[in-house]
Amino acid sequence: FLTASCASVPNSKGRKNGRNAADLGRARSAMASGEYKEAIDIYSAACDRNPGNEDLLDTYTEALETVKVAADRAYENQDFAKAGELYATLLHSGFGQKPLQKELSFDADYLGKRISACSKMLIELGIVRYRAGDLENAIAIWKKVLVFDPADPEASTAIKTARTQLENLKQ
């Protein structure tokens, strides 16, 4: 589904660049297995090494769009932890600094709003578990927020409060 012929890009010595072919194979494999962050990182590095390769830029763009579709699907299925992680992967990919051939269907503002929505939904789910007395599950849910939004103050505070309450209950 994602193809590019970066193997035909000559390196500085005029030979075919086998490193790019190997990298693209690894990136395709990572995409196929759902390791989107790894794939995006590989494609991004390959684009940095070959800034004028239009096929590579197209493949990178396709990969970004594939991740966005997966994130939207997770969001629609209310898998907010996975969706938030995928949106954060896109946000931190550096896509805005690459001269992409096609316009993306998303921008940083869209990704930021989706990350916030995922955080909010998980915070609320954690609160439901907390109020039900399931402190350990509430903490586990809030920790999922910190995976894709490590600076989220609400999740950090909630975890700290629940841990304190757990300690008090053990005494």
C-alpha positions as CSV (number, residue, x, y, z in Angstrom):
1,F,0.0,0.0,0.0
2,L,2.9,2.4,0.6
3,T,5.5,2.3,-2.0
4,A,8.4,4.4,-2.9
5,S,11.5,3.9,-5.0
6,C,14.0,5.6,-2.9
7,A,16.4,2.8,-3.6
8,S,17.0,4.4,-7.0
9,V,18.2,7.7,-5.4
10,P,21.9,8.0,-6.0
11,N,24.1,8.7,-3.0
12,S,27.0,11.2,-3.2
13,K,29.1,8.6,-4.9
14,G,26.6,7.9,-7.7
15,R,25.7,4.4,-6.4
16,K,22.2,3.3,-5.5
17,N,21.5,4.0,-1.9
18,G,20.8,0.7,-0.3
19,R,20.3,2.3,3.1
20,N,17.2,4.1,1.8
21,A,15.8,0.8,0.4
22,A,16.4,-1.0,3.7
23,D,14.9,1.9,5.7
24,L,11.8,2.0,3.5
25,G,11.3,-1.7,3.9
26,R,11.5,-1.3,7.6
27,A,9.1,1.6,7.5
28,R,6.6,-0.4,5.4
29,S,6.9,-3.3,7.8
30,A,6.3,-1.0,10.8
31,M,3.3,0.5,9.1
32,A,1.8,-2.9,8.4
33,S,2.3,-4.0,12.0
34,G,0.8,-0.8,13.4
35,E,4.1,0.6,14.7
36,Y,3.2,4.0,13.3
37,K,5.6,6.1,15.3
38,E,8.6,4.0,14.2
39,A,7.4,4.1,10.6
40,I,6.9,7.9,10.6
41,D,10.3,8.4,12.2
42,I,12.0,6.3,9.5
43,Y,10.2,8.1,6.7
44,S,11.0,11.5,8.1
45,A,14.7,10.7,8.4
46,A,14.7,9.3,4.8
47,C,13.1,12.6,3.6
48,D,15.7,14.6,5.5
49,R,18.4,12.6,3.7
50,N,16.7,12.9,0.3
51,P,14.8,16.3,0.4
52,G,14.1,16.4,-3.4
53,N,12.7,12.9,-3.7
54,E,9.1,13.4,-4.7
55,D,8.2,9.6,-4.5
56,L,9.5,9.5,-1.0
57,L,7.6,12.7,0.0
58,D,4.5,11.1,-1.5
59,T,5.0,7.9,0.5
60,Y,5.6,9.9,3.7
61,T,2.4,11.9,3.1
62,E,0.5,8.6,2.5
63,A,1.9,7.3,5.8
64,L,0.8,10.4,7.7
65,E,-2.7,10.1,6.2
66,T,-2.8,6.4,7.1
67,V,-2.0,7.2,10.7
68,K,-4.6,9.9,10.8
69,V,-7.3,7.5,9.5
70,A,-6.3,5.0,12.2
71,A,-6.5,7.7,14.8
72,D,-9.9,8.8,13.6
73,R,-11.1,5.2,13.6
74,A,-9.9,4.7,17.2
75,Y,-11.5,7.9,18.2
76,E,-14.9,6.9,16.6
77,N,-14.6,3.5,18.4
78,Q,-14.0,5.4,21.7
79,D,-10.5,4.0,22.1
80,F,-9.3,7.4,23.3
81,A,-6.0,6.1,24.6
82,K,-5.0,4.8,21.2
83,A,-6.4,7.7,19.3
84,G,-4.6,10.2,21.6
85,E,-1.4,8.4,21.1
86,L,-1.7,8.4,17.3
87,Y,-2.7,12.0,17.2
88,A,0.3,12.9,19.3
89,T,2.5,10.8,17.0
90,L,1.3,12.9,14.1
91,L,1.6,16.2,16.0
92,H,5.2,15.5,16.9
93,S,6.2,14.0,13.6
94,G,7.5,17.3,12.2
95,F,5.2,17.1,9.2
96,G,4.9,20.9,9.0
97,Q,8.6,21.2,8.3
98,K,8.6,18.9,5.2
99,P,7.9,20.2,1.7
100,L,5.1,17.7,1.1
101,Q,3.7,17.3,-2.4
102,K,0.1,17.1,-1.3
103,E,-1.9,19.0,1.3
104,L,-2.7,17.0,4.4
105,S,-6.2,16.5,5.6
106,F,-5.2,17.7,9.1
107,D,-3.1,20.4,10.7
108,A,-1.6,21.0,14.1
109,D,-4.8,22.7,15.3
110,Y,-6.9,19.7,14.4
111,L,-4.5,17.3,16.1
112,G,-4.3,19.5,19.3
113,K,-8.1,19.6,19.5
114,R,-8.3,15.8,19.1
115,I,-5.6,15.2,21.7
116,S,-7.5,17.5,24.2
117,A,-10.8,15.6,23.5
118,C,-9.1,12.3,24.1
119,S,-7.6,13.6,27.3
120,K,-11.0,14.9,28.5
121,M,-12.8,11.6,27.7
122,L,-10.1,9.6,29.6
123,I,-10.1,12.0,32.6
124,E,-13.9,11.7,32.8
125,L,-13.7,7.9,32.5
126,G,-11.1,7.8,35.3
127,I,-13.4,10.0,37.5
128,V,-16.2,7.5,37.0
129,R,-13.9,4.7,38.1
130,Y,-12.6,6.8,41.0
131,R,-16.1,7.6,42.3
132,A,-17.0,3.9,42.1
133,G,-14.1,3.3,44.5
134,D,-11.9,1.6,41.8
135,L,-8.9,3.7,42.5
136,E,-6.3,1.4,40.8
137,N,-8.3,1.3,37.6
138,A,-8.8,5.1,37.7
139,I,-5.0,5.6,38.1
140,A,-4.4,3.2,35.1
141,I,-6.8,5.2,32.9
142,W,-5.2,8.6,33.9
143,K,-1.8,7.2,33.2
144,K,-2.9,6.5,29.6
145,V,-3.4,10.3,29.2
146,L,0.2,10.9,30.2
147,V,1.4,8.6,27.5
148,F,0.3,11.0,24.8
149,D,0.0,14.2,26.8
150,P,2.8,14.0,29.5
151,A,2.2,17.6,30.6
152,D,-1.5,17.2,31.3
153,P,-1.9,18.7,34.8
154,E,-5.4,17.3,35.4
155,A,-4.2,13.7,34.9
156,S,-1.1,14.2,37.1
157,T,-3.1,15.8,39.9
158,A,-5.8,13.0,39.7
159,I,-3.1,10.3,39.9
160,K,-1.5,11.9,42.8
161,T,-4.8,12.3,44.7
162,A,-5.9,8.7,44.0
163,R,-2.5,7.4,45.1
164,T,-2.7,9.3,48.3
165,Q,-6.1,7.9,48.9
166,L,-4.9,4.4,48.2
167,E,-2.1,4.8,50.7
168,N,-4.5,6.1,53.3
169,L,-6.8,3.1,52.7
170,K,-3.9,0.7,53.2
171,Q,-3.1,2.2,56.7
